[in-house]
């Protein structure tokens, strides 16, 4: 709810600031070497937006290693939950050592950051509520870490995939940049007008379809059931393949190819709506969907206004299945000033 209740104007304002800064930093690196690993810059911008809008905390001084460490901790938590149901999965000694180091460094970063914001009077009501609710059985650090991760990693991974797709589809990048320039002509601030670009909305949705940030959902069956002819027993862990649904050839023609025509006017055709669930569906649908869609649209508009993205080479797509689905080796692109 803390993420869901943030007003769109606040998201737009902070996205403007954080991604304009990211664009400048990327260009600085590109002046030395045109091939830029974009993930660290996008990670930092996305994390900065959620921390500032939700908790009122400025994270400008956080090192890039922080995000890597945070993923190690939370990915381990996901794997540990599987071990509860499959005790044959063992924890390697080197895995424990890596986890402990990452956990220690994340704690040493987040704790002082929050205390500094609170002491300076820059924290907001949400952060104060965290402190008010603190007790011996409440892990304040864990709550803030989870909130931060939920609010930035899925957005960051989707944005990186989208930029990779645009780099490899120069005609679409040119079309989208022109459309956004027409929508924002004479306006220094991009704002909500970027959300009115049907090409941009279609690109975001096609990115969600091809690379859903959470590729697999899990649920525990609270009772006996039967789904599609499969018997389910109470207490069983059920894995739902979102990426499998989004690449099902029974419904999507050439699912591994980028095609924004699947989303005319930005939305899927009615017959495909139930086969497109990047935020899940029903009462447990992601509460941060509005936040993510607003930030993604404005961020892409800002980055395309400043930067031209081109592919380095034909890079095989390899997945890193962590808390969100990312490119295993990160995404490297040739970056220059926008034409």
Secondary structure, DSSP 8 states (H G I E B T S, - for coil): -TTTTS-HHHHHHHHHHHHHHHHHHHHHHHHH-SEEE-HHHHHHHHHHHHIIIII----TT--THHHHHHHHHHHHHHHHHHHHH-TT----HHHHHHHHHHHHHHHHHHHHHHHHHHHTT---HHHHHHHHH--TT--HHHHHHHHHHHHHHHHHHHHHHHHHHHHT-HHHHHHHHHHHHHHTTT-S--GGGGGG-HHHHHHHHHHHHHT-SS-EEEEE-SS-EEETTEEE-TT-EEEEEHHHHHT-TTTSTTTTS--GGGSGGGS--GGGGGG--TT--GGGS-TTHHHHHHHHHHHHHHHHHHEEEEESS-----EEESSSEEETT--EEEEEE--
